[in-house]
Amino acid sequence: MRDWAKTLRRASYRGVPFWVDMDEFSGGKRLARHEYAGGRTTYLEEMGLATPAYDVTAYLVGDLSDVQAKALEAACNAAGPGRLVLPMDGGQLAYVEGFRRSRFKDQRGYIAFAFTAIPAGNMPGAILGVGDVTAAVLGTLSLAAAAFGGFF
């Protein structure tokens, strides 16, 4: 039997790590429905593939979750596509179309993110953009600064 805990990847976007509560992939075909007045049949015209999308519910948890949330927000807002890694999928370049951050009064240290990622398509998946490197470096520096500030 497969040990899922050992085979799942750590999720990240542009090098900023997060945990995944749920991810959902949508795709398919675009169809035009031609319905005619008085007709009893519909003519379906295939218009090509629909734009695929990943809807992800991510979360950050721990003493540094507020700093990590800022790093993830910066990664989502950076220009161009970034490398998206989900637990069951390999990494690929994707654009974050939109995101929502949620914090709850009774769950301090837990920050939820919901975002939609659109795969970049024919772009090579192994190339990291300037935004990826910048987000990873700034995220690491922010975490280090927060940890260092805890000593004083």
N, C-alpha and C positions, 0 to 999 in steps of 0.2 A: 504494500500500500504506500502511496506517495506521501511523503512528509511535507505538507504544504508550507509550513513555517520555515523550512530550510530552503525552499525553492523560490519563494517570492522575493522580488527585488525591492530595494528601498526606493520609494517614489521621490522624484525631484522635478523641478522646472528651472532651467538655466543654472543648475547646480545647487539650488536652494532645496534642501530636503523637507519632506512632510510625510505624514501618515495618510492613508486612504481609507475612508469609511465606505465609499461606494464609487465605482466608475461605470459609466454606461456608454456604449458605443452605438451610434446610429449611422445608417447609410442607406443605400438602396438605389432605385431608379426614379427619374423624374418622368411622370406620365402626364400627358395632356388628354383630358377627357372631352371628347366632342359629342355633345348631346344635342339632338335636333328636335325642334318642336314637332310634336305629334309622332315622334319616332319611338320605337320600342327597343332599340339597340343603341349601344354607345360604342363609338369608334375610339380606340385607345392608340395614341401615338407616343412611341417611346422617344424621349428627348435626351437621353444620355444618363449618366450617373448623377445622383444627388451628391452634394458636398458632404463628406463624412464629418462627424463631430464626436468628440469625447466630452461627456458631462461628468465632471469629477466633484465629489464631495471630499475635501481634504481637511485635515485638522493638524494643529500644532498643540503640543502639550508640554508643560514643564515650567521651570523658573524663568527661562529665557524665551518663552513663547511670544511675548510682545515684541521682542527684537526680531525673532524669526518671522513674525507676521509682517513687519516692515520690509524685511528682505524679500519675502515672497510677493508683497505688493509691488515693490520696485521691479522685480523680475517680470511680473505680469504686465507692467506698464512700459517696459523697455521696448524700443523700436525693433521691428523685424521678428522673425521666428526664433524660438529658443528650443533647446533639447528637452523634450518631455519624456520622462521615464515613469511608467506605471508598474505596479507590482507584477502583473502577469504579462505585460507587453514589453518588448525591447524598446530601446530609446529611438525617438524619431523627432524631426524638427516639426514644430507646431506653433501656430499663433494662438495666443489667448485672446478670445473675442471679448469676453467680459468676465468680471468676477464679483463676488459678494463676500464680505467678511462679516462674521457674526460672533459676538461675545455675549455671554450670559452671566447675569448677576450671581447665580449660585454655582457657577463653574469657573472660578478664577483659575487662570493658568491654562484654560482650554479655549482655543480660538479656532473656529470653523471657517473654511473657505470653500465656496462653491464657484467653479469656473467652467467655461466651455472652451475647449481647445480644438482648433481646426488644423488637421495635418497639412504640412506645407506642400505636399504633392510630390512633384518630380525633382525637388531639390535634394541634393545628397545629404543623407542623415548623419554623416560622421563629422561634419564641419561645425565647429563652434564659432558663433559670432562674437563680436566685441561685447554685445550685451550679456552673453553668457558668462564670459570671463569677468566682466565688471560686476555683475550681480553676485557671482560666487566670491570674488575678492571682498566686495563691500559687506556681504553677509557674514563672512568669516571675521572681518575686522570689527563689525558691530558686536558679534558674539564675544570676541576677545575683549573688547572695551567694556562690555557689560560685566563679564566675569572679573576683569581686573578691578573695576569699580566696586565690586563686592568686598574687596579686601580692605577698603577704607571706610 
